[in-house]
Amino acid sequence: MISILNPSMSRMHRAFSGLVMTTGFLAASVLVAPAHAEVPYFEDAVASGSLPAMNDRLPEHPHVIDFAGEGKEIGKYGGEFVTIMGRSKDIRMAVVYGYARLIGYDQDLNLRPDILEALDVNEEGNVFTLHIRKGHKWSDGEPFTAEDFRYYWEDIVNNDELFPVGPPRFLFVGNEPATFEILDEYTVRYSWSQPNPFFLTELAATRPPFIYRPAHYLKQFHENYRDADELQAMVEERGLRSWAVLHTDIDRPYKLSNIHRPSLEPWLITTEEPSDRFVFVRNPYYHRVDPEGNQLPYIDRMIFNISNAKLVPAKVGAGEVDLQSRILSLKDYTFLKQSEANQNYDVRLWDVGAGAYAALYPNLTCSDPVWREVLRDVRFRRALSLAINRTEINRVMFFGLAQPTNNTVLPKSPLFKPEYRESYTDFDVKAANQLLDAMGLDERNGEGIRLLPDGRQMEIIVETSGENPEHDDMLELVGDSWRQVGIKLFVKGLQREVMRNRAYTGETIMSIFNGIDNGLATPNTAPDEFVPVLQDSLQWPKWGQYYQTDSEAGEAPDMPAAKELMEQYRKWQTSNEAGQKQAWQAILDINSENMFSIGLIGNVPQPVVIDKDMRNVPKKGIHSWEPGAFFGIYRPDTFWWDR
């Protein structure tokens, strides 16, 4: 095989590496090789003439996977792999695991072209030119071209009936929408007058925005392209309100509810809901190949069995799956290891990408004025942290395999500093008591419980989503240690939506939930989880709501540290790489000093069960939603059976 660069890229100054804004984005290596043997799964269809030969199905320049760089070996075709999901809606995990993106992360968390052949970014980071692979086709054999991007931009997100609020926010800079241009059949451009630091990472996201759509297929359900009477008849036949509802129902690239919709994914769904077994088959027009020119994926079929989540560990232990991490947790590890001797699987422990397995979130925007003042005093938040025995939590609940930590970036992040993880995490009852006394909270009742300034007992109700029993167990241990500093803890279990709504309205004093998703942040990653710009951030939901609604709801940040976070966020949005890193470090410094959230425990390993005959699955990986897509960055289309 000869690898060459796209000739149109020869003028570039340097490659786009990692998440760094540069003057160019090098194309992936392209295949120049003689015709290869046909995929056995398609031999009969090719022989009958119902499907073109492999080399006619591939783009002119397929995406060649770097097996040497990813530690993989050339595989064999055939077979299927089985995994279990807890709900039928989780068929969307096929999009996550397949991880076919315009650009995507590699195993080193660098951004590389995938569906795209190349992507140019100008020095200012405000002009993005996307180069489509010539000859790339949708799963039904129709060409994938600039028209599919135009259809999304003009006929979907800028159609008032389909998107009443307009395009997604990442396609805006401030109030300025993207300028979209078609340069030719295989080249499109998005530009703004100012830098857009969100554009590339959004394209690579675990849940992608799909800024392209199969125009040839969807036009038959759009009022601009279908006879009005015919379209209305289709709407009435389905019992829907309008053509827009019909179009939206038909076009669900992430939820996969329409088995007829063309796709660019490695496997195509063939099973309609409802079902307890979903079958995905290989895409004959998939754009990736191995270094020898074999079209991927190697495995022909992917099976999602649906099961009650409580039964999943037992089913895995009985050998009913080939690859499983979903629904498993460290508490299942001992049982799975014991069953390993009787089954043909390995249990591996992968690192996780979350900043913490669990964290406490004091609601700085709560409605209770007394609690609001107490929670906003940094001494109180530090005292709460110092009064948590994280070593006990680790030993009792996680076999000592986890890591006491704050809710912050991980050591693998280029932004990491040890103090981010360690500050105020030592169990120090004396120091905690001193901080609380210094606040004037030194009065106690006969039980030794401190009193609030208005005379109420210091009783903290921590609200949970009820989804993770381990959170409740951790709170029991936290409650024991907090009693040593005169604080009572009560647990209130709620449904997730109820818990969030209570936080949004200020009724919640404190909650427990997962830590930050992206513990592997880089300077180019949006620091949204560390600044008050998201209503879902349980430590400051009203501030986040204020930002997300353009000040129409919520409250403006009124703490000096929060205002400084917003200033650093603005700097990050308008800076080059060096400036973005400086802004990030300032944001993390402020979070570390202020303990806006209180991490409990982190680096809780994720059990991953893998059939011993499955190849190209890493021995050690990072199990992360964002970035990583769990198995996605390890490319399940390269997994194969050695049987």
LOVOFI-259909 format. One record per residue (C-alpha): residue number from 1; residue in one letter; x, y, z. Coordinates in steps of 0.02 Angstrom, whole numbers, plus 50000, padded with zeros to 5 digits. Example, Ala and Ser with C-alpha at 12.3 -4.5 7.8 and 13.67 -1.06 7.14 Angstrom:
- 1, A, 50615, 49775, 50390
- 2, S, 50684, 49947, 50357
END
This chain:
- 1, M, 50000, 50000, 50000
- 2, I, 50057, 50176, 49960
- 3, S, 49997, 50314, 50074
- 4, I, 49987, 50487, 50000
- 5, L, 49919, 50653, 50057
- 6, N, 49772, 50734, 49972
- 7, P, 49857, 50844, 49838
- 8, S, 49742, 50987, 49882
- 9, M, 49821, 50987, 50055
- 10, S, 49999, 51018, 49994
- 11, R, 49984, 51204, 50026
- 12, M, 49953, 51180, 50210
- 13, H, 50084, 51241, 50331
- 14, R, 50061, 51104, 50459
- 15, A, 49941, 50970, 50521
- 16, F, 49800, 50995, 50641
- 17, S, 49861, 50893, 50789
- 18, G, 49761, 50865, 50946
- 19, L, 49641, 51006, 50982
- 20, V, 49751, 51147, 50920
- 21, M, 49691, 51280, 50800
- 22, T, 49808, 51279, 50651
- 23, T, 49814, 51332, 50471
- 24, G, 49770, 51160, 50407
- 25, F, 49706, 50987, 50445
- 26, L, 49800, 50849, 50355
- 27, A, 49702, 50714, 50270
- 28, A, 49709, 50538, 50334
- 29, S, 49814, 50418, 50232
- 30, V, 49725, 50358, 50077
- 31, L, 49728, 50189, 49994
- 32, V, 49811, 50159, 49827
- 33, A, 49804, 49970, 49807
- 34, P, 49745, 49836, 49686
- 35, A, 49569, 49771, 49703
- 36, H, 49553, 49663, 49856
- 37, A, 49453, 49504, 49886
- 38, E, 49269, 49533, 49916
- 39, V, 49193, 49534, 50090
- 40, P, 49122, 49356, 50108
- 41, Y, 48960, 49424, 50180
- 42, F, 48925, 49513, 50015
- 43, E, 48992, 49384, 49891
- 44, D, 48821, 49319, 49838
- 45, A, 48749, 49494, 49817
- 46, V, 48898, 49546, 49711
- 47, A, 48888, 49387, 49607
- 48, S, 48703, 49417, 49573
- 49, G, 48734, 49597, 49523
- 50, S, 48626, 49670, 49662
- 51, L, 48779, 49749, 49744
- 52, P, 48935, 49825, 49663
- 53, A, 49106, 49751, 49698
- 54, M, 49199, 49812, 49852
- 55, N, 49315, 49934, 49763
- 56, D, 49165, 50013, 49679
- 57, R, 49079, 50034, 49846
- 58, L, 49224, 50122, 49931
- 59, P, 49267, 50307, 49915
- 60, E, 49411, 50349, 49799
- 61, H, 49515, 50379, 49956
- 62, P, 49448, 50271, 50098
- 63, H, 49497, 50305, 50276
- 64, V, 49643, 50189, 50312
- 65, I, 49653, 50145, 50496
- 66, D, 49828, 50159, 50570
- 67, F, 49845, 49984, 50642
- 68, A, 50027, 50008, 50691
- 69, G, 49989, 50167, 50786
- 70, E, 49840, 50088, 50872
- 71, G, 49923, 49922, 50913
- 72, K, 49806, 49818, 50805
- 73, E, 49829, 49668, 50690
- 74, I, 49749, 49625, 50524
- 75, G, 49590, 49527, 50558
- 76, K, 49472, 49403, 50478
- 77, Y, 49295, 49428, 50418
- 78, G, 49140, 49352, 50495
- 79, G, 49034, 49319, 50647
- 80, E, 48932, 49428, 50762
- 81, F, 48954, 49500, 50934
- 82, V, 48824, 49511, 51069
- 83, T, 48804, 49642, 51204
- 84, I, 48663, 49686, 51324
- 85, M, 48570, 49850, 51346
- 86, G, 48449, 49891, 51486
- 87, R, 48317, 49980, 51379
- 88, S, 48264, 49974, 51197
- 89, K, 48303, 50161, 51181
- 90, D, 48485, 50115, 51210
- 91, I, 48499, 50053, 51031
- 92, R, 48572, 50228, 51006
- 93, M, 48731, 50157, 51083
- 94, A, 48763, 50082, 50911
- 95, V, 48798, 50261, 50854
- 96, V, 48909, 50287, 51005
- 97, Y, 49009, 50127, 50985
- 98, G, 49021, 50145, 50795
- 99, Y, 49094, 50319, 50816
- 100, A, 49088, 50368, 50632
- 101, R, 49112, 50557, 50638
- 102, L, 49161, 50694, 50517
- 103, I, 49314, 50712, 50627
- 104, G, 49348, 50606, 50780
- 105, Y, 49468, 50574, 50921
- 106, D, 49604, 50443, 50905
- 107, Q, 49667, 50342, 51052
- 108, D, 49784, 50484, 51102
- 109, L, 49635, 50605, 51100
- 110, N, 49697, 50698, 50947
- 111, L, 49568, 50752, 50819
- 112, R, 49583, 50669, 50649
- 113, P, 49477, 50665, 50490
- 114, D, 49361, 50516, 50479
- 115, I, 49208, 50532, 50368
- 116, L, 49292, 50688, 50298
- 117, E, 49449, 50668, 50194
- 118, A, 49519, 50830, 50264
- 119, L, 49471, 50988, 50354
- 120, D, 49555, 51159, 50341
- 121, V, 49552, 51283, 50483
- 122, N, 49621, 51459, 50459
- 123, E, 49740, 51540, 50585
- 124, E, 49600, 51641, 50666
- 125, G, 49492, 51488, 50695
- 126, N, 49338, 51562, 50613
- 127, V, 49339, 51479, 50441
- 128, F, 49319, 51290, 50424
- 129, T, 49328, 51207, 50253
- 130, L, 49266, 51027, 50248
- 131, H, 49327, 50909, 50111
- 132, I, 49212, 50761, 50076
- 133, R, 49282, 50596, 50012
- 134, K, 49243, 50579, 49827
- 135, G, 49142, 50424, 49793
- 136, H, 49083, 50405, 49972
- 137, K, 48906, 50335, 49975
- 138, W, 48762, 50317, 50095
- 139, S, 48715, 50141, 50148
- 140, D, 48589, 50132, 50005
- 141, G, 48724, 50171, 49877
- 142, E, 48675, 50352, 49844
- 143, P, 48817, 50481, 49839
- 144, F, 48865, 50576, 49997
- 145, T, 48899, 50754, 49938
- 146, A, 48888, 50938, 49982
- 147, E, 48702, 50929, 49947
- 148, D, 48680, 50831, 50108
- 149, F, 48759, 50974, 50207
- 150, R, 48656, 51104, 50114
- 151, Y, 48495, 51011, 50149
- 152, Y, 48533, 51010, 50335
- 153, W, 48576, 51195, 50340
- 154, E, 48441, 51266, 50226
- 155, D, 48298, 51142, 50236
- 156, I, 48309, 51080, 50416
- 157, V, 48388, 51195, 50544
- 158, N, 48340, 51355, 50452
- 159, N, 48162, 51295, 50420
- 160, D, 48045, 51376, 50547
- 161, E, 47930, 51226, 50556
- 162, L, 48068, 51099, 50587
- 163, F, 48178, 51209, 50697
- 164, P, 48076, 51354, 50767
- 165, V, 48223, 51415, 50872
- 166, G, 48348, 51405, 50729
- 167, P, 48514, 51312, 50713
- 168, P, 48602, 51235, 50864
- 169, R, 48704, 51353, 50972
- 170, F, 48873, 51284, 50916
- 171, L, 48833, 51352, 50743
- 172, F, 48826, 51527, 50816
- 173, V, 48961, 51642, 50882
- 174, G, 48869, 51757, 50998
- 175, N, 48715, 51803, 50898
- 176, E, 48799, 51775, 50730
- 177, P, 48747, 51617, 50637
- 178, A, 48868, 51526, 50523
- 179, T, 48892, 51578, 50344
- 180, F, 48872, 51417, 50246
- 181, E, 48946, 51398, 50072
- 182, I, 48958, 51258, 49944
- 183, L, 49126, 51273, 49856
- 184, D, 49100, 51121, 49746
- 185, E, 49015, 50951, 49752
- 186, Y, 49137, 50888, 49883
- 187, T, 49183, 51045, 49979
- 188, V, 49083, 51152, 50100
- 189, R, 49133, 51295, 50214
- 190, Y, 49069, 51365, 50379
- 191, S, 49132, 51535, 50433
- 192, W, 49103, 51671, 50561
- 193, S, 49177, 51843, 50589
- 194, Q, 49247, 51784, 50756
- 195, P, 49327, 51618, 50810
- 196, N, 49212, 51472, 50847
- 197, P, 49302, 51362, 50974
- 198, F, 49153, 51244, 50990
- 199, F, 49138, 51188, 50809
- 200, L, 49268, 51049, 50796
- 201, T, 49239, 50969, 50966
- 202, E, 49053, 50966, 50931
- 203, L, 49082, 50873, 50767
- 204, A, 49185, 50744, 50863
- 205, A, 49062, 50726, 51006
- 206, T, 48999, 50560, 51069
- 207, R, 48824, 50618, 51023
- 208, P, 48861, 50705, 50858
- 209, P, 48759, 50848, 50785
- 210, F, 48741, 50765, 50612
- 211, I, 48761, 50926, 50513
- 212, Y, 48729, 50822, 50357
- 213, R, 48574, 50722, 50313
- 214, P, 48528, 50599, 50174
- 215, A, 48445, 50731, 50066
- 216, H, 48395, 50610, 49928
- 217, Y, 48293, 50510, 50055
- 218, L, 48221, 50647, 50166
- 219, K, 48160, 50761, 50025
- 220, Q, 48011, 50646, 49998
- 221, F, 47949, 50700, 50171
- 222, H, 47984, 50887, 50153
- 223, E, 47856, 51016, 50096
- 224, N, 47984, 51100, 49982
- 225, Y, 48007, 50943, 49878
- 226, R, 47846, 50840, 49887
- 227, D, 47675, 50872, 49815
- 228, A, 47569, 50948, 49953
- 229, D, 47424, 50826, 49934
- 230, E, 47539, 50675, 49933
- 231, L, 47630, 50737, 50086
- 232, Q, 47468, 50772, 50178
- 233, A, 47407, 50597, 50139
- 234, M, 47565, 50526, 50218
- 235, V, 47540, 50635, 50372
- 236, E, 47359, 50579, 50393
- 237, E, 47403, 50396, 50365
- 238, R, 47522, 50404, 50513
- 239, G, 47401, 50505, 50619
- 240, L, 47523, 50649, 50640
- 241, R, 47496, 50836, 50658
- 242, S, 47600, 50901, 50514
- 243, W, 47732, 50864, 50384
- 244, A, 47863, 50933, 50505
- 245, V, 47820, 50800, 50635
- 246, L, 47827, 50668, 50498
- 247, H, 47998, 50729, 50440
- 248, T, 48064, 50730, 50618
- 249, D, 47998, 50554, 50650
- 250, I, 48079, 50489, 50491
- 251, D, 48244, 50576, 50524
- 252, R, 48316, 50512, 50687
- 253, P, 48501, 50477, 50655
- 254, Y, 48542, 50454, 50840
- 255, K, 48387, 50364, 50904
- 256, L, 48387, 50242, 50756
- 257, S, 48198, 50223, 50760
- 258, N, 48185, 50218, 50569
- 259, I, 48267, 50062, 50497
- 260, H, 48246, 50127, 50318
- 261, R, 48345, 50288, 50342
- 262, P, 48514, 50281, 50251
- 263, S, 48667, 50290, 50363
- 264, L, 48857, 50309, 50362
- 265, E, 48879, 50200, 50517
- 266, P, 48978, 50035, 50515
- 267, W, 48824, 49930, 50558
- 268, L, 48644, 49963, 50504
- 269, I, 48492, 49929, 50612
- 270, T, 48371, 49801, 50541
- 271, T, 48251, 49778, 50688
- 272, E, 48101, 49889, 50722
- 273, E, 48040, 49929, 50896
- 274, P, 47970, 49854, 51004
- 275, S, 48091, 49710, 51022
- 276, D, 48204, 49631, 51151
- 277, R, 48335, 49587, 51019
- 278, F, 48403, 49713, 50894
- 279, V, 48509, 49656, 50747
- 280, F, 48632, 49769, 50656
- 281, V, 48716, 49714, 50494
- 282, R, 48871, 49779, 50409
- 283, N, 48859, 49932, 50296
- 284, P, 48912, 49883, 50118
- 285, Y, 48970, 50063, 50081
- 286, Y, 49066, 50095, 50242
- 287, H, 49215, 50211, 50216
- 288, R, 49352, 50133, 50324
- 289, V, 49478, 50000, 50274
- 290, D, 49622, 49912, 50359
- 291, P, 49803, 49938, 50300
- 292, E, 49786, 49795, 50174
- 293, G, 49632, 49870, 50094
- 294, N, 49503, 49758, 50178
- 295, Q, 49339, 49850, 50201
- 296, L, 49286, 49863, 50381
- 297, P, 49200, 49811, 50490
- 298, Y, 49272, 49638, 50510
- 299, I, 49122, 49573, 50609
- 300, D, 48963, 49551, 50507
- 301, R, 48829, 49578, 50637
- 302, M, 48806, 49666, 50803
- 303, I, 48669, 49606, 50921
- 304, F, 48592, 49710, 51061
- 305, N, 48491, 49603, 51182
- 306, I, 48377, 49700, 51299
- 307, S, 48368, 49643, 51480
- 308, N, 48321, 49703, 51652
- 309, A, 48473, 49793, 51718
- 310, K, 48470, 49692, 51879
- 311, L, 48496, 49532, 51780
- 312, V, 48640, 49593, 51673
- 313, P, 48786, 49542, 51787
- 314, A, 48714, 49366, 51802
- 315, K, 48691, 49352, 51614
- 316, V, 48868, 49413, 51584
- 317, G, 48934, 49290, 51712
- 318, A, 48839, 49151, 51622
- 319, G, 48932, 49190, 51461
- 320, E, 48786, 49267, 51365
- 321, V, 48885, 49413, 51295
- 322, D, 49044, 49441, 51193
- 323, L, 49079, 49621, 51245
- 324, Q, 49003, 49711, 51394
- 325, S, 49035, 49863, 51502
- 326, R, 48866, 49947, 51506
- 327, I, 48768, 49921, 51668
- 328, L, 48918, 49837, 51751
- 329, S, 49006, 49920, 51898
- 330, L, 49150, 49880, 52014
- 331, K, 49033, 49794, 52138
- 332, D, 49008, 49659, 52004
- 333, Y, 49194, 49629, 51984
- 334, T, 49216, 49491, 52113
- 335, F, 49069, 49390, 52045
- 336, L, 49127, 49412, 51865
- 337, K, 49305, 49359, 51908
- 338, Q, 49240, 49204, 51998
- 339, S, 49138, 49158, 51844
- 340, E, 49284, 49193, 51728
- 341, A, 49360, 49020, 51760
- 342, N, 49204, 48935, 51693
- 343, Q, 49174, 49048, 51544
- 344, N, 49274, 49100, 51391
- 345, Y, 49296, 49281, 51441
- 346, D, 49419, 49401, 51522
- 347, V, 49370, 49534, 51648
- 348, R, 49476, 49689, 51623
- 349, L, 49477, 49847, 51727
- 350, W, 49482, 50005, 51623
- 351, D, 49513, 50181, 51685
- 352, V, 49368, 50302, 51678
- 353, G, 49360, 50476, 51604
- 354, A, 49247, 50559, 51732
- 355, G, 49324, 50685, 51850
- 356, A, 49246, 50597, 51999
- 357, Y, 49136, 50445, 52024
- 358, A, 49026, 50549, 52138
- 359, A, 49024, 50728, 52198
- 360, L, 48922, 50836, 52316
- 361, Y, 48848, 50995, 52243
- 362, P, 48807, 51135, 52366
- 363, N, 48674, 51241, 52280
- 364, L, 48746, 51416, 52284
- 365, T, 48585, 51484, 52208
- 366, C, 48465, 51402, 52331
- 367, S, 48315, 51504, 52385
- 368, D, 48338, 51488, 52573
- 369, P, 48430, 51651, 52617
- 370, V, 48514, 51581, 52773
- 371, W, 48578, 51425, 52687
- 372, R, 48629, 51527, 52535
- 373, E, 48742, 51637, 52641
- 374, V, 48817, 51487, 52731
- 375, L, 48848, 51387, 52572
- 376, R, 48930, 51536, 52486
- 377, D, 49062, 51550, 52622
- 378, V, 49211, 51455, 52554
- 379, R, 49261, 51406, 52730
- 380, F, 49102, 51304, 52745
- 381, R, 49131, 51209, 52583
- 382, R, 49312, 51175, 52632
- 383, A, 49256, 51115, 52803
- 384, L, 49131, 50995, 52726
- 385, S, 49268, 50924, 52616
- 386, L, 49392, 50905, 52759
- 387, A, 49260, 50815, 52862
- 388, I, 49240, 50674, 52733
- 389, N, 49339, 50514, 52762
- 390, R, 49372, 50470, 52580
- 391, T, 49496, 50333, 52626
- 392, E, 49357, 50244, 52720
- 393, I, 49240, 50261, 52570
- 394, N, 49374, 50189, 52457
- 395, R, 49413, 50044, 52573
- 396, V, 49234, 49999, 52618
- 397, M, 49154, 50018, 52448
- 398, F, 49289, 50000, 52315
- 399, F, 49415, 49875, 52385
- 400, G, 49544, 50014, 52396
- 401, L, 49554, 50020, 52205
- 402, A, 49484, 50196, 52186
- 403, Q, 49563, 50366, 52220
- 404, P, 49510, 50501, 52345
- 405, T, 49490, 50654, 52237
- 406, N, 49410, 50820, 52204
- 407, N, 49292, 50838, 52057
- 408, T, 49419, 50894, 51928
- 409, V, 49524, 50847, 51778
- 410, L, 49622, 50685, 51780
- 411, P, 49812, 50662, 51777
- 412, K, 49800, 50613, 51593
- 413, S, 49736, 50788, 51553
- 414, P, 49871, 50913, 51498
- 415, L, 49786, 51038, 51615
- 416, F, 49807, 50933, 51771
- 417, K, 49895, 50992, 51929
- 418, P, 49908, 50881, 52085
- 419, E, 49830, 51014, 52195
- 420, Y, 49672, 51008, 52091
- 421, R, 49644, 50829, 52147
- 422, E, 49714, 50842, 52324
- 423, S, 49664, 51010, 52400
- 424, Y, 49555, 50992, 52555
- 425, T, 49534, 50804, 52530
- 426, D, 49629, 50748, 52687
- 427, F, 49516, 50690, 52827
- 428, D, 49547, 50824, 52958
- 429, V, 49407, 50844, 53086
- 430, K, 49506, 50970, 53188
- 431, A, 49535, 51086, 53039
- 432, A, 49353, 51070, 52986
- 433, N, 49292, 51116, 53160
- 434, Q, 49407, 51267, 53164
- 435, L, 49340, 51331, 52998
- 436, L, 49159, 51313, 53055
- 437, D, 49196, 51398, 53220
- 438, A, 49283, 51541, 53130
- 439, M, 49124, 51568, 53028
- 440, G, 49029, 51600, 53190
- 441, L, 48939, 51432, 53180
- 442, D, 49003, 51384, 53353
- 443, E, 48837, 51366, 53443
- 444, R, 48773, 51188, 53465
- 445, N, 48619, 51105, 53538
- 446, G, 48619, 50969, 53670
- 447, E, 48658, 50836, 53540
- 448, G, 48814, 50929, 53483
- 449, I, 48734, 50983, 53319
- 450, R, 48783, 51157, 53262
- 451, L, 48653, 51291, 53240
- 452, L, 48625, 51401, 53089
- 453, P, 48626, 51590, 53114
- 454, D, 48435, 51588, 53128
- 455, G, 48440, 51453, 53263
- 456, R, 48391, 51303, 53157
- 457, Q, 48490, 51143, 53175
- 458, M, 48623, 51121, 53042
- 459, E, 48536, 50979, 52950
- 460, I, 48587, 50958, 52768
- 461, I, 48467, 50863, 52657
- 462, V, 48565, 50789, 52513
- 463, E, 48453, 50746, 52366
- 464, T, 48492, 50600, 52250
- 465, S, 48428, 50542, 52082
- 466, G, 48394, 50368, 52151
- 467, E, 48490, 50291, 52005
- 468, N, 48650, 50238, 52093
- 469, P, 48632, 50143, 52258
- 470, E, 48817, 50172, 52291
- 471, H, 48782, 50358, 52308
- 472, D, 48666, 50320, 52453
- 473, D, 48798, 50207, 52532
- 474, M, 48929, 50343, 52516
- 475, L, 48813, 50470, 52596
- 476, E, 48791, 50355, 52746
- 477, L, 48979, 50358, 52774
- 478, V, 48987, 50546, 52744
- 479, G, 48848, 50571, 52870
- 480, D, 48946, 50475, 53002
- 481, S, 49100, 50585, 52980
- 482, W, 49001, 50748, 52969
- 483, R, 48924, 50711, 53138
- 484, Q, 49100, 50731, 53208
- 485, V, 49094, 50915, 53158
- 486, G, 48916, 50943, 53216
- 487, I, 48820, 50923, 53052
- 488, K, 48674, 50806, 53022
- 489, L, 48651, 50732, 52848
- 490, F, 48486, 50666, 52780
- 491, V, 48462, 50580, 52612
- 492, K, 48313, 50617, 52501
- 493, G, 48292, 50502, 52351
- 494, L, 48203, 50573, 52199
- 495, Q, 48184, 50539, 52014
- 496, R, 48317, 50627, 51913
- 497, E, 48200, 50752, 51831
- 498, V, 48119, 50796, 51997
- 499, M, 48290, 50818, 52078
- 500, R, 48349, 50931, 51938
- 501, N, 48190, 51035, 51937
- 502, R, 48204, 51062, 52125
- 503, A, 48383, 51121, 52102
- 504, Y, 48332, 51237, 51960
- 505, T, 48200, 51321, 52067
- 506, G, 48315, 51338, 52218
- 507, E, 48226, 51213, 52332
- 508, T, 48379, 51100, 52342
- 509, I, 48514, 51139, 52470
- 510, M, 48634, 51004, 52412
- 511, S, 48634, 50856, 52294
- 512, I, 48745, 50710, 52248
- 513, F, 48776, 50659, 52069
- 514, N, 48913, 50599, 51953
- 515, G, 49069, 50704, 51935
- 516, I, 49115, 50802, 51779
- 517, D, 49103, 50701, 51619
- 518, N, 49263, 50762, 51538
- 519, G, 49408, 50732, 51655
- 520, L, 49520, 50720, 51501
- 521, A, 49498, 50902, 51450
- 522, T, 49625, 50988, 51338
- 523, P, 49649, 51176, 51310
- 524, N, 49533, 51168, 51159
- 525, T, 49393, 51083, 51255
- 526, A, 49251, 51196, 51309
- 527, P, 49263, 51223, 51500
- 528, D, 49074, 51226, 51520
- 529, E, 49073, 51107, 51668
- 530, F, 49182, 51225, 51770
- 531, V, 49096, 51391, 51736
- 532, P, 48915, 51445, 51772
- 533, V, 48846, 51427, 51596
- 534, L, 48739, 51270, 51613
- 535, Q, 48576, 51254, 51707
- 536, D, 48616, 51069, 51732
- 537, S, 48767, 51115, 51840
- 538, L, 48691, 51077, 52009
- 539, Q, 48809, 51193, 52105
- 540, W, 48741, 51351, 52019
- 541, P, 48586, 51308, 51915
- 542, K, 48509, 51482, 51918
- 543, W, 48671, 51561, 51856
- 544, G, 48678, 51433, 51716
- 545, Q, 48497, 51467, 51672
- 546, Y, 48535, 51653, 51664
- 547, Y, 48673, 51620, 51536
- 548, Q, 48576, 51494, 51432
- 549, T, 48423, 51605, 51419
- 550, D, 48519, 51765, 51379
- 551, S, 48471, 51838, 51549
- 552, E, 48284, 51807, 51526
- 553, A, 48277, 51686, 51673
- 554, G, 48382, 51635, 51821
- 555, E, 48503, 51749, 51912
- 556, A, 48661, 51839, 51859
- 557, P, 48819, 51774, 51947
- 558, D, 48848, 51888, 52096
- 559, M, 48997, 51807, 52183
- 560, P, 49168, 51879, 52139
- 561, A, 49240, 51707, 52101
- 562, A, 49093, 51666, 51986
- 563, K, 49113, 51832, 51895
- 564, E, 49298, 51794, 51869
- 565, L, 49253, 51623, 51799
- 566, M, 49142, 51707, 51670
- 567, E, 49280, 51828, 51624
- 568, Q, 49402, 51684, 51597
- 569, Y, 49269, 51593, 51495
- 570, R, 49256, 51744, 51380
- 571, K, 49445, 51746, 51363
- 572, W, 49445, 51562, 51318
- 573, Q, 49315, 51590, 51182
- 574, T, 49418, 51725, 51095
- 575, S, 49597, 51665, 51121
- 576, N, 49723, 51564, 51025
- 577, E, 49790, 51400, 51094
- 578, A, 49908, 51480, 51220
- 579, G, 49772, 51597, 51280
- 580, Q, 49647, 51455, 51294
- 581, K, 49766, 51357, 51404
- 582, Q, 49795, 51509, 51517
- 583, A, 49608, 51534, 51534
- 584, W, 49581, 51350, 51572
- 585, Q, 49715, 51350, 51708
- 586, A, 49638, 51506, 51787
- 587, I, 49467, 51422, 51784
- 588, L, 49535, 51264, 51865
- 589, D, 49633, 51366, 51994
- 590, I, 49475, 51459, 52044
- 591, N, 49376, 51296, 52058
- 592, S, 49512, 51215, 52161
- 593, E, 49518, 51357, 52286
- 594, N, 49330, 51379, 52299
- 595, M, 49269, 51198, 52307
- 596, F, 49111, 51238, 52208
- 597, S, 49082, 51050, 52201
- 598, I, 49153, 50925, 52324
- 599, G, 49223, 50767, 52246
- 600, L, 49210, 50609, 52350
- 601, I, 49299, 50470, 52258
- 602, G, 49368, 50447, 52083
- 603, N, 49458, 50328, 51966
- 604, V, 49335, 50190, 52009
- 605, P, 49386, 50059, 51880
- 606, Q, 49258, 50003, 51751
- 607, P, 49242, 49815, 51725
- 608, V, 49247, 49769, 51541
- 609, V, 49205, 49590, 51495
- 610, I, 49277, 49527, 51330
- 611, D, 49269, 49357, 51248
- 612, K, 49443, 49280, 51246
- 613, D, 49432, 49250, 51058
- 614, M, 49394, 49431, 51014
- 615, R, 49546, 49525, 50949
- 616, N, 49599, 49708, 50934
- 617, V, 49513, 49758, 51096
- 618, P, 49637, 49849, 51210
- 619, K, 49695, 49764, 51367
- 620, K, 49688, 49932, 51453
- 621, G, 49579, 50074, 51394
- 622, I, 49486, 50228, 51451
- 623, H, 49300, 50204, 51477
- 624, S, 49234, 50378, 51446
- 625, W, 49077, 50454, 51373
- 626, E, 49160, 50616, 51319
- 627, P, 49284, 50609, 51240
- 628, G, 49297, 50427, 51195
- 629, A, 49122, 50359, 51162
- 630, F, 49163, 50213, 51277
- 631, F, 49225, 50085, 51148
- 632, G, 49210, 50207, 51003
- 633, I, 49388, 50276, 50997
- 634, Y, 49453, 50096, 50997
- 635, R, 49354, 50064, 50837
- 636, P, 49243, 49911, 50860
- 637, D, 49240, 49897, 50670
- 638, T, 49419, 49830, 50687
- 639, F, 49374, 49698, 50817
- 640, W, 49375, 49521, 50747
- 641, W, 49353, 49339, 50793
- 642, D, 49503, 49224, 50804
- 643, R, 49404, 49063, 50793
END
